[in-house]
Amino acid sequence: MGSQTLKELHHIIFRAFDRYESEHMYEFQFGENFNAPEYELYVLPEALSQAIDKRRIAGIITKTRIGALNLTVGQKFYYWFDFGDDWIHQIEVISIDDEVSQDMYPKITARIGESPP
């Protein structure tokens, strides 16, 4: 999964929640909490010109590979979709495996409950 981009992670989260309206803005935040004072931000290319604090921008979603993020087991980060309706997801790294698999990644490994409306 390390070679996939954050954009590909966005698409699998979308599929996991049965979403279909992909024309909204989204971003990934890396920090202690959502909108924490010191977070790193990964944005869509079109969001670069709209960013209020460009110093927080660490990368572009379409170019940032998951393997380049130096994630650690137990680390949490945030996926914020649709800045009007504020769909905020906390993502936790539960394992990291260096073995090369023939599976396609990212992938949905489990679903619990119904998708929100």
Biopython code that builds the backbone (N, CA, C, O; Angstrom):
import numpy as np
from Bio.PDB.StructureBuilder import StructureBuilder

atoms = [
    (1, "MET", "N", (0.824, -1.197, 0.000)),
    (1, "MET", "CA", (0.000, 0.000, 0.000)),
    (1, "MET", "C", (0.862, 1.253, 0.000)),
    (1, "MET", "O", (0.356, 2.338, -0.286)),
    (2, "GLY", "N", (2.115, 1.140, 0.304)),
    (2, "GLY", "CA", (2.971, 2.303, 0.406)),
    (2, "GLY", "C", (3.104, 3.104, -0.865)),
    (2, "GLY", "O", (3.404, 4.297, -0.806)),
    (3, "SER", "N", (2.889, 2.482, -2.025)),
    (3, "SER", "CA", (3.041, 3.210, -3.281)),
    (3, "SER", "C", (1.770, 3.941, -3.705)),
    (3, "SER", "O", (1.807, 4.736, -4.644)),
    (4, "GLN", "N", (0.656, 3.691, -3.039)),
    (4, "GLN", "CA", (-0.592, 4.382, -3.377)),
    (4, "GLN", "C", (-0.576, 5.798, -2.786)),
    (4, "GLN", "O", (0.103, 6.075, -1.797)),
    (5, "THR", "N", (-1.335, 6.665, -3.418)),
    (5, "THR", "CA", (-1.397, 8.058, -2.973)),
    (5, "THR", "C", (-2.544, 8.258, -1.980)),
    (5, "THR", "O", (-3.393, 7.387, -1.794)),
    (6, "LEU", "N", (-2.538, 9.425, -1.356)),
    (6, "LEU", "CA", (-3.653, 9.780, -0.475)),
    (6, "LEU", "C", (-4.952, 9.892, -1.264)),
    (6, "LEU", "O", (-6.029, 9.665, -0.712)),
    (7, "LYS", "N", (-4.871, 10.235, -2.530)),
    (7, "LYS", "CA", (-6.081, 10.274, -3.359)),
    (7, "LYS", "C", (-6.706, 8.881, -3.454)),
    (7, "LYS", "O", (-7.928, 8.744, -3.397)),
    (8, "GLU", "N", (-5.877, 7.854, -3.599)),
    (8, "GLU", "CA", (-6.397, 6.490, -3.660)),
    (8, "GLU", "C", (-6.997, 6.075, -2.317)),
    (8, "GLU", "O", (-7.983, 5.339, -2.280)),
    (9, "LEU", "N", (-6.410, 6.541, -1.217)),
    (9, "LEU", "CA", (-6.998, 6.270, 0.093)),
    (9, "LEU", "C", (-8.366, 6.941, 0.200)),
    (9, "LEU", "O", (-9.308, 6.350, 0.728)),
    (10, "HIS", "N", (-8.475, 8.159, -0.294)),
    (10, "HIS", "CA", (-9.772, 8.868, -0.329)),
    (10, "HIS", "C", (-10.818, 8.019, -1.055)),
    (10, "HIS", "O", (-11.946, 7.887, -0.578)),
    (11, "HIS", "N", (-10.455, 7.447, -2.197)),
    (11, "HIS", "CA", (-11.408, 6.663, -2.985)),
    (11, "HIS", "C", (-11.874, 5.405, -2.246)),
    (11, "HIS", "O", (-13.047, 5.040, -2.336)),
    (12, "ILE", "N", (-10.990, 4.750, -1.531)),
    (12, "ILE", "CA", (-11.401, 3.536, -0.816)),
    (12, "ILE", "C", (-12.271, 3.890, 0.395)),
    (12, "ILE", "O", (-13.199, 3.150, 0.723)),
    (13, "ILE", "N", (-11.986, 4.996, 1.050)),
    (13, "ILE", "CA", (-12.863, 5.438, 2.153)),
    (13, "ILE", "C", (-14.241, 5.752, 1.586)),
    (13, "ILE", "O", (-15.258, 5.414, 2.191)),
    (14, "PHE", "N", (-14.272, 6.395, 0.436)),
    (14, "PHE", "CA", (-15.525, 6.712, -0.244)),
    (14, "PHE", "C", (-16.338, 5.449, -0.491)),
    (14, "PHE", "O", (-17.534, 5.403, -0.200)),
    (15, "ARG", "N", (-15.686, 4.431, -1.027)),
    (15, "ARG", "CA", (-16.371, 3.160, -1.297)),
    (15, "ARG", "C", (-16.837, 2.490, -0.010)),
    (15, "ARG", "O", (-17.924, 1.913, 0.025)),
    (16, "ALA", "N", (-16.041, 2.558, 1.032)),
    (16, "ALA", "CA", (-16.404, 1.911, 2.296)),
    (16, "ALA", "C", (-17.689, 2.495, 2.881)),
    (16, "ALA", "O", (-18.435, 1.793, 3.563)),
    (17, "PHE", "N", (-17.950, 3.773, 2.617)),
    (17, "PHE", "CA", (-19.133, 4.436, 3.163)),
    (17, "PHE", "C", (-20.233, 4.631, 2.122)),
    (17, "PHE", "O", (-21.162, 5.409, 2.339)),
    (18, "ASP", "N", (-20.134, 3.931, 0.999)),
    (18, "ASP", "CA", (-21.159, 3.988, -0.047)),
    (18, "ASP", "C", (-21.440, 5.416, -0.517)),
    (18, "ASP", "O", (-22.586, 5.752, -0.815)),
    (19, "ARG", "N", (-20.423, 6.244, -0.586)),
    (19, "ARG", "CA", (-20.607, 7.623, -1.048)),
    (19, "ARG", "C", (-20.515, 7.671, -2.563)),
    (19, "ARG", "O", (-19.881, 6.819, -3.184)),
    (20, "TYR", "N", (-21.148, 8.668, -3.146)),
    (20, "TYR", "CA", (-21.148, 8.790, -4.599)),
    (20, "TYR", "C", (-20.899, 10.216, -5.075)),
    (20, "TYR", "O", (-20.577, 10.401, -6.248)),
    (21, "GLU", "N", (-21.027, 11.208, -4.245)),
    (21, "GLU", "CA", (-20.893, 12.610, -4.650)),
    (21, "GLU", "C", (-19.462, 13.092, -4.410)),
    (21, "GLU", "O", (-19.174, 13.708, -3.384)),
    (22, "SER", "N", (-18.590, 12.818, -5.335)),
    (22, "SER", "CA", (-17.165, 13.061, -5.124)),
    (22, "SER", "C", (-16.697, 14.471, -5.476)),
    (22, "SER", "O", (-15.493, 14.725, -5.471)),
    (23, "GLU", "N", (-17.579, 15.368, -5.772)),
    (23, "GLU", "CA", (-17.183, 16.701, -6.211)),
    (23, "GLU", "C", (-16.905, 17.668, -5.064)),
    (23, "GLU", "O", (-16.830, 18.876, -5.292)),
    (24, "HIS", "N", (-16.753, 17.179, -3.855)),
    (24, "HIS", "CA", (-16.477, 18.048, -2.710)),
    (24, "HIS", "C", (-14.982, 18.092, -2.425)),
    (24, "HIS", "O", (-14.234, 17.192, -2.808)),
    (25, "MET", "N", (-14.565, 19.144, -1.755)),
    (25, "MET", "CA", (-13.171, 19.268, -1.334)),
    (25, "MET", "C", (-12.912, 18.293, -0.182)),
    (25, "MET", "O", (-13.826, 17.920, 0.554)),
    (26, "TYR", "N", (-11.663, 17.896, -0.045)),
    (26, "TYR", "CA", (-11.260, 17.051, 1.081)),
    (26, "TYR", "C", (-9.779, 17.257, 1.344)),
    (26, "TYR", "O", (-9.046, 17.765, 0.496)),
    (27, "GLU", "N", (-9.351, 16.855, 2.531)),
    (27, "GLU", "CA", (-7.948, 16.961, 2.903)),
    (27, "GLU", "C", (-7.624, 15.915, 3.961)),
    (27, "GLU", "O", (-8.515, 15.315, 4.561)),
    (28, "PHE", "N", (-6.340, 15.713, 4.172)),
    (28, "PHE", "CA", (-5.862, 14.839, 5.241)),
    (28, "PHE", "C", (-5.047, 15.696, 6.198)),
    (28, "PHE", "O", (-4.235, 16.519, 5.774)),
    (29, "GLN", "N", (-5.274, 15.495, 7.499)),
    (29, "GLN", "CA", (-4.543, 16.230, 8.528)),
    (29, "GLN", "C", (-3.771, 15.246, 9.393)),
    (29, "GLN", "O", (-4.294, 14.207, 9.796)),
    (30, "PHE", "N", (-2.527, 15.587, 9.670)),
    (30, "PHE", "CA", (-1.685, 14.787, 10.541)),
    (30, "PHE", "C", (-1.296, 15.641, 11.729)),
    (30, "PHE", "O", (-0.551, 16.612, 11.592)),
    (31, "GLY", "N", (-1.797, 15.280, 12.885)),
    (31, "GLY", "CA", (-1.530, 16.012, 14.117)),
    (31, "GLY", "C", (-2.175, 15.289, 15.271)),
    (31, "GLY", "O", (-2.830, 14.263, 15.086)),
    (32, "GLU", "N", (-1.992, 15.817, 16.450)),
    (32, "GLU", "CA", (-2.500, 15.164, 17.663)),
    (32, "GLU", "C", (-4.022, 15.004, 17.647)),
    (32, "GLU", "O", (-4.544, 13.969, 18.060)),
    (33, "ASN", "N", (-4.713, 16.009, 17.180)),
    (33, "ASN", "CA", (-6.177, 15.996, 17.081)),
    (33, "ASN", "C", (-6.575, 16.676, 15.777)),
    (33, "ASN", "O", (-5.752, 17.305, 15.111)),
    (34, "PHE", "N", (-7.850, 16.540, 15.427)),
    (34, "PHE", "CA", (-8.361, 17.244, 14.251)),
    (34, "PHE", "C", (-8.238, 18.742, 14.493)),
    (34, "PHE", "O", (-8.632, 19.235, 15.550)),
    (35, "ASN", "N", (-7.697, 19.462, 13.527)),
    (35, "ASN", "CA", (-7.466, 20.908, 13.616)),
    (35, "ASN", "C", (-6.605, 21.299, 14.812)),
    (35, "ASN", "O", (-6.754, 22.391, 15.361)),
    (36, "ALA", "N", (-5.700, 20.399, 15.216)),
    (36, "ALA", "CA", (-4.774, 20.704, 16.307)),
    (36, "ALA", "C", (-3.905, 21.897, 15.906)),
    (36, "ALA", "O", (-3.719, 22.149, 14.716)),
    (37, "PRO", "N", (-3.375, 22.626, 16.872)),
    (37, "PRO", "CA", (-2.561, 23.802, 16.545)),
    (37, "PRO", "C", (-1.372, 23.503, 15.628)),
    (37, "PRO", "O", (-1.017, 24.333, 14.790)),
    (38, "GLU", "N", (-0.767, 22.355, 15.775)),
    (38, "GLU", "CA", (0.408, 22.014, 14.968)),
    (38, "GLU", "C", (0.137, 20.781, 14.120)),
    (38, "GLU", "O", (0.671, 19.711, 14.413)),
    (39, "TYR", "N", (-0.666, 20.898, 13.089)),
    (39, "TYR", "CA", (-0.926, 19.758, 12.220)),
    (39, "TYR", "C", (-0.305, 20.001, 10.855)),
    (39, "TYR", "O", (-0.091, 21.141, 10.442)),
    (40, "GLU", "N", (-0.018, 18.890, 10.158)),
    (40, "GLU", "CA", (0.433, 18.963, 8.772)),
    (40, "GLU", "C", (-0.758, 18.668, 7.892)),
    (40, "GLU", "O", (-1.592, 17.825, 8.223)),
    (41, "LEU", "N", (-0.839, 19.347, 6.793)),
    (41, "LEU", "CA", (-2.010, 19.292, 5.933)),
    (41, "LEU", "C", (-1.625, 18.811, 4.541)),
    (41, "LEU", "O", (-0.644, 19.278, 3.961)),
    (42, "TYR", "N", (-2.403, 17.875, 4.011)),
    (42, "TYR", "CA", (-2.250, 17.400, 2.636)),
    (42, "TYR", "C", (-3.522, 17.771, 1.901)),
    (42, "TYR", "O", (-4.614, 17.369, 2.302)),
    (43, "VAL", "N", (-3.388, 18.534, 0.828)),
    (43, "VAL", "CA", (-4.544, 19.144, 0.175)),
    (43, "VAL", "C", (-4.609, 18.770, -1.304)),
    (43, "VAL", "O", (-3.645, 18.266, -1.880)),
    (44, "LEU", "N", (-5.765, 19.030, -1.899)),
    (44, "LEU", "CA", (-5.939, 18.891, -3.343)),
    (44, "LEU", "C", (-5.168, 20.016, -4.042)),
    (44, "LEU", "O", (-4.986, 21.087, -3.463)),
    (45, "PRO", "N", (-4.718, 19.787, -5.267)),
    (45, "PRO", "CA", (-3.965, 20.842, -5.973)),
    (45, "PRO", "C", (-4.724, 22.164, -6.055)),
    (45, "PRO", "O", (-4.126, 23.231, -5.914)),
    (46, "GLU", "N", (-6.030, 22.101, -6.282)),
    (46, "GLU", "CA", (-6.812, 23.331, -6.412)),
    (46, "GLU", "C", (-6.985, 24.081, -5.096)),
    (46, "GLU", "O", (-7.400, 25.240, -5.099)),
    (47, "ALA", "N", (-6.672, 23.439, -3.972)),
    (47, "ALA", "CA", (-6.805, 24.081, -2.663)),
    (47, "ALA", "C", (-5.569, 24.905, -2.300)),
    (47, "ALA", "O", (-5.612, 25.695, -1.357)),
    (48, "LEU", "N", (-4.487, 24.736, -3.024)),
    (48, "LEU", "CA", (-3.260, 25.476, -2.700)),
    (48, "LEU", "C", (-3.476, 26.979, -2.693)),
    (48, "LEU", "O", (-3.008, 27.668, -1.786)),
    (49, "SER", "N", (-4.165, 27.484, -3.675)),
    (49, "SER", "CA", (-4.373, 28.929, -3.765)),
    (49, "SER", "C", (-5.374, 29.442, -2.735)),
    (49, "SER", "O", (-5.398, 30.637, -2.442)),
    (50, "GLN", "N", (-6.199, 28.559, -2.185)),
    (50, "GLN", "CA", (-7.224, 28.962, -1.224)),
    (50, "GLN", "C", (-6.785, 28.792, 0.226)),
    (50, "GLN", "O", (-7.481, 29.252, 1.131)),
    (51, "ALA", "N", (-5.665, 28.153, 0.463)),
    (51, "ALA", "CA", (-5.228, 27.862, 1.827)),
    (51, "ALA", "C", (-4.945, 29.141, 2.601)),
    (51, "ALA", "O", (-4.271, 30.045, 2.108)),
    (52, "ILE", "N", (-5.468, 29.203, 3.812)),
    (52, "ILE", "CA", (-5.268, 30.375, 4.665)),
    (52, "ILE", "C", (-3.838, 30.388, 5.207)),
    (52, "ILE", "O", (-3.169, 31.421, 5.179)),
    (53, "ASP", "N", (-3.379, 29.248, 5.695)),
    (53, "ASP", "CA", (-2.037, 29.151, 6.267)),
    (53, "ASP", "C", (-1.225, 28.149, 5.446)),
    (53, "ASP", "O", (-1.235, 26.953, 5.736)),
    (54, "LYS", "N", (-0.534, 28.630, 4.437)),
    (54, "LYS", "CA", (0.214, 27.756, 3.540)),
    (54, "LYS", "C", (1.386, 27.067, 4.237)),
    (54, "LYS", "O", (1.902, 26.070, 3.731)),
    (55, "ARG", "N", (1.808, 27.581, 5.383)),
    (55, "ARG", "CA", (2.915, 26.959, 6.116)),
    (55, "ARG", "C", (2.547, 25.568, 6.607)),
    (55, "ARG", "O", (3.434, 24.738, 6.806)),
    (56, "ARG", "N", (1.270, 25.290, 6.806)),
    (56, "ARG", "CA", (0.831, 23.977, 7.289)),
    (56, "ARG", "C", (0.797, 22.929, 6.180)),
    (56, "ARG", "O", (0.750, 21.733, 6.467)),
    (57, "ILE", "N", (0.820, 23.354, 4.930)),
    (57, "ILE", "CA", (0.700, 22.410, 3.824)),
    (57, "ILE", "C", (1.996, 21.619, 3.680)),
    (57, "ILE", "O", (3.065, 22.170, 3.418)),
    (58, "ALA", "N", (1.861, 20.303, 3.862)),
    (58, "ALA", "CA", (3.013, 19.409, 3.786)),
    (58, "ALA", "C", (3.091, 18.707, 2.436)),
    (58, "ALA", "O", (4.151, 18.215, 2.050)),
    (59, "GLY", "N", (1.969, 18.660, 1.716)),
    (59, "GLY", "CA", (1.985, 17.972, 0.434)),
    (59, "GLY", "C", (0.665, 18.038, -0.289)),
    (59, "GLY", "O", (-0.329, 18.559, 0.216)),
    (60, "ILE", "N", (0.687, 17.490, -1.493)),
    (60, "ILE", "CA", (-0.482, 17.442, -2.362)),
    (60, "ILE", "C", (-1.010, 16.007, -2.379)),
    (60, "ILE", "O", (-0.240, 15.061, -2.547)),
    (61, "ILE", "N", (-2.303, 15.851, -2.206)),
    (61, "ILE", "CA", (-2.945, 14.536, -2.116)),
    (61, "ILE", "C", (-2.657, 13.658, -3.326)),
    (61, "ILE", "O", (-2.422, 12.458, -3.183)),
    (62, "THR", "N", (-2.672, 14.240, -4.496)),
    (62, "THR", "CA", (-2.496, 13.450, -5.723)),
    (62, "THR", "C", (-1.062, 12.977, -5.918)),
    (62, "THR", "O", (-0.817, 12.074, -6.718)),
    (63, "LYS", "N", (-0.113, 13.568, -5.203)),
    (63, "LYS", "CA", (1.298, 13.216, -5.363)),
    (63, "LYS", "C", (1.902, 12.516, -4.146)),
    (63, "LYS", "O", (2.943, 11.869, -4.261)),
    (64, "THR", "N", (1.269, 12.636, -2.995)),
    (64, "THR", "CA", (1.846, 12.093, -1.762)),
    (64, "THR", "C", (1.548, 10.611, -1.644)),
    (64, "THR", "O", (0.389, 10.200, -1.586)),
    (65, "ARG", "N", (2.590, 9.822, -1.609)),
    (65, "ARG", "CA", (2.466, 8.371, -1.460)),
    (65, "ARG", "C", (2.391, 8.021, 0.021)),
    (65, "ARG", "O", (3.089, 8.611, 0.846)),
    (66, "ILE", "N", (1.552, 7.070, 0.342)),
    (66, "ILE", "CA", (1.329, 6.680, 1.739)),
    (66, "ILE", "C", (2.638, 6.230, 2.382)),
    (66, "ILE", "O", (2.889, 6.522, 3.551)),
    (67, "GLY", "N", (3.473, 5.520, 1.620)),
    (67, "GLY", "CA", (4.744, 5.059, 2.158)),
    (67, "GLY", "C", (5.698, 6.177, 2.533)),
    (67, "GLY", "O", (6.600, 5.968, 3.343)),
    (68, "ALA", "N", (5.518, 7.365, 1.958)),
    (68, "ALA", "CA", (6.390, 8.503, 2.244)),
    (68, "ALA", "C", (6.002, 9.241, 3.521)),
    (68, "ALA", "O", (6.707, 10.159, 3.939)),
    (69, "LEU", "N", (4.891, 8.854, 4.148)),
    (69, "LEU", "CA", (4.393, 9.562, 5.326)),
    (69, "LEU", "C", (5.065, 9.111, 6.621)),
    (69, "LEU", "O", (4.858, 9.721, 7.671)),
    (70, "ASN", "N", (5.865, 8.048, 6.555)),
    (70, "ASN", "CA", (6.541, 7.514, 7.749)),
    (70, "ASN", "C", (5.562, 7.241, 8.887)),
    (70, "ASN", "O", (5.804, 7.616, 10.034)),
    (71, "LEU", "N", (4.466, 6.589, 8.558)),
    (71, "LEU", "CA", (3.449, 6.265, 9.551)),
    (71, "LEU", "C", (3.975, 5.225, 10.535)),
    (71, "LEU", "O", (4.862, 4.436, 10.209)),
    (72, "THR", "N", (3.418, 5.237, 11.734)),
    (72, "THR", "CA", (3.774, 4.259, 12.754)),
    (72, "THR", "C", (2.514, 3.596, 13.282)),
    (72, "THR", "O", (1.434, 4.185, 13.258)),
    (73, "VAL", "N", (2.659, 2.363, 13.760)),
    (73, "VAL", "CA", (1.511, 1.648, 14.333)),
    (73, "VAL", "C", (0.977, 2.451, 15.512)),
    (73, "VAL", "O", (1.735, 2.904, 16.370)),
    (74, "GLY", "N", (-0.333, 2.618, 15.537)),
    (74, "GLY", "CA", (-0.988, 3.390, 16.589)),
    (74, "GLY", "C", (-1.183, 4.853, 16.236)),
    (74, "GLY", "O", (-1.940, 5.555, 16.905)),
    (75, "GLN", "N", (-0.515, 5.319, 15.201)),
    (75, "GLN", "CA", (-0.656, 6.716, 14.784)),
    (75, "GLN", "C", (-2.056, 6.961, 14.250)),
    (75, "GLN", "O", (-2.630, 6.117, 13.562)),
    (76, "LYS", "N", (-2.602, 8.135, 14.577)),
    (76, "LYS", "CA", (-3.919, 8.533, 14.083)),
    (76, "LYS", "C", (-3.756, 9.769, 13.211)),
    (76, "LYS", "O", (-2.911, 10.627, 13.465)),
    (77, "PHE", "N", (-4.578, 9.835, 12.188)),
    (77, "PHE", "CA", (-4.638, 11.030, 11.362)),
    (77, "PHE", "C", (-6.076, 11.197, 10.909)),
    (77, "PHE", "O", (-6.921, 10.344, 11.181)),
    (78, "TYR", "N", (-6.356, 12.291, 10.220)),
    (78, "TYR", "CA", (-7.741, 12.662, 9.943)),
    (78, "TYR", "C", (-7.974, 12.914, 8.464)),
    (78, "TYR", "O", (-7.136, 13.481, 7.763)),
    (79, "TYR", "N", (-9.147, 12.472, 8.013)),
    (79, "TYR", "CA", (-9.620, 12.679, 6.644)),
    (79, "TYR", "C", (-10.881, 13.518, 6.769)),
    (79, "TYR", "O", (-11.858, 13.096, 7.389)),
    (80, "TRP", "N", (-10.859, 14.712, 6.175)),
    (80, "TRP", "CA", (-11.996, 15.639, 6.253)),
    (80, "TRP", "C", (-12.561, 15.776, 4.848)),
    (80, "TRP", "O", (-11.880, 16.242, 3.935)),
    (81, "PHE", "N", (-13.815, 15.363, 4.687)),
    (81, "PHE", "CA", (-14.491, 15.406, 3.396)),
    (81, "PHE", "C", (-15.689, 16.327, 3.476)),
    (81, "PHE", "O", (-16.412, 16.313, 4.472)),
    (82, "ASP", "N", (-15.911, 17.119, 2.460)),
    (82, "ASP", "CA", (-17.055, 18.038, 2.346)),
    (82, "ASP", "C", (-17.017, 19.065, 3.478)),
    (82, "ASP", "O", (-17.594, 18.858, 4.545)),
    (83, "PHE", "N", (-16.338, 20.155, 3.224)),
    (83, "PHE", "CA", (-16.131, 21.174, 4.244)),
    (83, "PHE", "C", (-17.415, 21.867, 4.695)),
    (83, "PHE", "O", (-17.405, 22.597, 5.686)),
    (84, "GLY", "N", (-18.512, 21.649, 3.987)),
    (84, "GLY", "CA", (-19.804, 22.206, 4.406)),
    (84, "GLY", "C", (-20.517, 21.281, 5.377)),
    (84, "GLY", "O", (-21.014, 21.722, 6.414)),
    (85, "ASP", "N", (-20.568, 19.983, 5.039)),
    (85, "ASP", "CA", (-21.222, 19.002, 5.913)),
    (85, "ASP", "C", (-20.272, 18.414, 6.946)),
    (85, "ASP", "O", (-20.716, 17.773, 7.898)),
    (86, "ASP", "N", (-18.972, 18.624, 6.770)),
    (86, "ASP", "CA", (-17.952, 18.211, 7.745)),
    (86, "ASP", "C", (-17.973, 16.728, 8.090)),
    (86, "ASP", "O", (-18.255, 16.353, 9.228)),
    (87, "TRP", "N", (-17.676, 15.891, 7.108)),
    (87, "TRP", "CA", (-17.502, 14.465, 7.373)),
    (87, "TRP", "C", (-16.048, 14.265, 7.791)),
    (87, "TRP", "O", (-15.150, 14.272, 6.949)),
    (88, "ILE", "N", (-15.820, 14.087, 9.080)),
    (88, "ILE", "CA", (-14.468, 13.965, 9.622)),
    (88, "ILE", "C", (-14.258, 12.525, 10.070)),
    (88, "ILE", "O", (-15.023, 11.994, 10.875)),
    (89, "HIS", "N", (-13.209, 11.901, 9.538)),
    (89, "HIS", "CA", (-12.885, 10.512, 9.861)),
    (89, "HIS", "C", (-11.537, 10.467, 10.560)),
    (89, "HIS", "O", (-10.568, 11.060, 10.088)),
    (90, "GLN", "N", (-11.475, 9.769, 11.679)),
    (90, "GLN", "CA", (-10.190, 9.511, 12.316)),
    (90, "GLN", "C", (-9.692, 8.158, 11.817)),
    (90, "GLN", "O", (-10.412, 7.162, 11.894)),
    (91, "ILE", "N", (-8.491, 8.119, 11.317)),
    (91, "ILE", "CA", (-7.896, 6.900, 10.780)),
    (91, "ILE", "C", (-6.749, 6.500, 11.694)),
    (91, "ILE", "O", (-5.913, 7.331, 12.048)),
    (92, "GLU", "N", (-6.709, 5.226, 12.076)),
    (92, "GLU", "CA", (-5.627, 4.733, 12.928)),
    (92, "GLU", "C", (-4.854, 3.646, 12.197)),
    (92, "GLU", "O", (-5.445, 2.735, 11.616)),
    (93, "VAL", "N", (-3.538, 3.746, 12.228)),
    (93, "VAL", "CA", (-2.669, 2.731, 11.635)),
    (93, "VAL", "C", (-2.645, 1.545, 12.599)),
    (93, "VAL", "O", (-2.170, 1.668, 13.728)),
    (94, "ILE", "N", (-3.159, 0.394, 12.150)),
    (94, "ILE", "CA", (-3.208, -0.769, 13.046)),
    (94, "ILE", "C", (-2.090, -1.769, 12.780)),
    (94, "ILE", "O", (-1.780, -2.592, 13.641)),
    (95, "SER", "N", (-1.486, -1.709, 11.608)),
    (95, "SER", "CA", (-0.327, -2.560, 11.342)),
    (95, "SER", "C", (0.413, -2.043, 10.112)),
    (95, "SER", "O", (-0.145, -1.349, 9.262)),
    (96, "ILE", "N", (1.671, -2.404, 10.055)),
    (96, "ILE", "CA", (2.500, -2.083, 8.892)),
    (96, "ILE", "C", (3.235, -3.361, 8.543)),
    (96, "ILE", "O", (3.897, -3.967, 9.385)),
    (97, "ASP", "N", (3.107, -3.758, 7.290)),
    (97, "ASP", "CA", (3.712, -5.008, 6.838)),
    (97, "ASP", "C", (4.601, -4.704, 5.641)),
    (97, "ASP", "O", (4.145, -4.136, 4.649)),
    (98, "ASP", "N", (5.855, -5.080, 5.736)),
    (98, "ASP", "CA", (6.796, -4.818, 4.645)),
    (98, "ASP", "C", (6.761, -5.874, 3.546)),
    (98, "ASP", "O", (7.387, -5.703, 2.501)),
    (99, "GLU", "N", (6.034, -6.961, 3.776)),
    (99, "GLU", "CA", (5.948, -8.005, 2.757)),
    (99, "GLU", "C", (5.159, -7.504, 1.549)),
    (99, "GLU", "O", (4.149, -6.814, 1.695)),
    (100, "VAL", "N", (5.623, -7.853, 0.385)),
    (100, "VAL", "CA", (4.919, -7.481, -0.839)),
    (100, "VAL", "C", (3.792, -8.482, -1.054)),
    (100, "VAL", "O", (4.019, -9.692, -1.057)),
    (101, "SER", "N", (2.594, -7.979, -1.230)),
    (101, "SER", "CA", (1.416, -8.825, -1.421)),
    (101, "SER", "C", (0.913, -8.690, -2.855)),
    (101, "SER", "O", (1.153, -7.681, -3.517)),
    (102, "GLN", "N", (0.232, -9.693, -3.311)),
    (102, "GLN", "CA", (-0.372, -9.648, -4.644)),
    (102, "GLN", "C", (-1.744, -8.976, -4.609)),
    (102, "GLN", "O", (-2.347, -8.738, -5.656)),
    (103, "ASP", "N", (-2.239, -8.668, -3.402)),
    (103, "ASP", "CA", (-3.532, -8.004, -3.263)),
    (103, "ASP", "C", (-3.466, -6.573, -3.789)),
    (103, "ASP", "O", (-2.398, -5.966, -3.861)),
    (104, "MET", "N", (-4.632, -6.056, -4.151)),
    (104, "MET", "CA", (-4.741, -4.664, -4.568)),
    (104, "MET", "C", (-4.993, -3.806, -3.323)),
    (104, "MET", "O", (-5.831, -4.147, -2.488)),
    (105, "TYR", "N", (-4.272, -2.705, -3.206)),
    (105, "TYR", "CA", (-4.428, -1.806, -2.073)),
    (105, "TYR", "C", (-4.654, -0.400, -2.590)),
    (105, "TYR", "O", (-4.281, -0.097, -3.724)),
    (106, "PRO", "N", (-5.255, 0.465, -1.788)),
    (106, "PRO", "CA", (-5.921, 0.161, -0.529)),
    (106, "PRO", "C", (-7.167, -0.678, -0.758)),
    (106, "PRO", "O", (-7.712, -0.719, -1.861)),
    (107, "LYS", "N", (-7.611, -1.353, 0.310)),
    (107, "LYS", "CA", (-8.800, -2.190, 0.193)),
    (107, "LYS", "C", (-9.609, -2.138, 1.477)),
    (107, "LYS", "O", (-9.086, -1.811, 2.543)),
    (108, "ILE", "N", (-10.882, -2.461, 1.365)),
    (108, "ILE", "CA", (-11.775, -2.529, 2.508)),
    (108, "ILE", "C", (-11.592, -3.909, 3.136)),
    (108, "ILE", "O", (-11.757, -4.926, 2.462)),
    (109, "THR", "N", (-11.252, -3.947, 4.426)),
    (109, "THR", "CA", (-11.058, -5.229, 5.095)),
    (109, "THR", "C", (-12.238, -5.600, 5.980)),
    (109, "THR", "O", (-12.443, -6.779, 6.268)),
    (110, "ALA", "N", (-13.017, -4.616, 6.417)),
    (110, "ALA", "CA", (-14.195, -4.898, 7.244)),
    (110, "ALA", "C", (-15.103, -3.675, 7.227)),
    (110, "ALA", "O", (-14.648, -2.547, 7.040)),
    (111, "ARG", "N", (-16.392, -3.922, 7.426)),
    (111, "ARG", "CA", (-17.386, -2.858, 7.543)),
    (111, "ARG", "C", (-18.247, -3.179, 8.754)),
    (111, "ARG", "O", (-18.624, -4.329, 8.980)),
    (112, "ILE", "N", (-18.547, -2.153, 9.520)),
    (112, "ILE", "CA", (-19.382, -2.345, 10.704)),
    (112, "ILE", "C", (-20.531, -1.358, 10.621)),
    (112, "ILE", "O", (-20.309, -0.152, 10.507)),
    (113, "GLY", "N", (-21.755, -1.858, 10.677)),
    (113, "GLY", "CA", (-22.926, -0.993, 10.647)),
    (113, "GLY", "C", (-23.270, -0.488, 9.255)),
    (113, "GLY", "O", (-22.634, -0.832, 8.259)),
    (114, "GLU", "N", (-24.293, 0.333, 9.232)),
    (114, "GLU", "CA", (-24.789, 0.917, 7.985)),
    (114, "GLU", "C", (-24.042, 2.207, 7.684)),
    (114, "GLU", "O", (-23.564, 2.887, 8.592)),
    (115, "SER", "N", (-23.949, 2.532, 6.421)),
    (115, "SER", "CA", (-23.362, 3.807, 6.017)),
    (115, "SER", "C", (-24.303, 4.946, 6.402)),
    (115, "SER", "O", (-25.521, 4.776, 6.368)),
    (116, "PRO", "N", (-23.755, 6.097, 6.764)),
    (116, "PRO", "CA", (-24.629, 7.233, 7.104)),
    (116, "PRO", "C", (-25.348, 7.733, 5.848)),
    (116, "PRO", "O", (-24.901, 7.481, 4.729)),
    (117, "PRO", "N", (-26.458, 8.441, 6.038)),
    (117, "PRO", "CA", (-27.204, 8.935, 4.870)),
    (117, "PRO", "C", (-26.414, 9.989, 4.104)),
    (117, "PRO", "O", (-26.893, 10.509, 3.096)),
]
sb = StructureBuilder()
sb.init_structure("model")
sb.init_model(0)
sb.init_chain("A")
sb.init_seg("    ")
for serial, (resi, resn, name, xyz) in enumerate(atoms, 1):
    if name == "N":
        sb.init_residue(resn, " ", resi, " ")
    sb.init_atom(name, np.array(xyz, "f"), 0.0, 1.0, " ", f" {name:<3s}", serial, name[0])
structure = sb.get_structure()
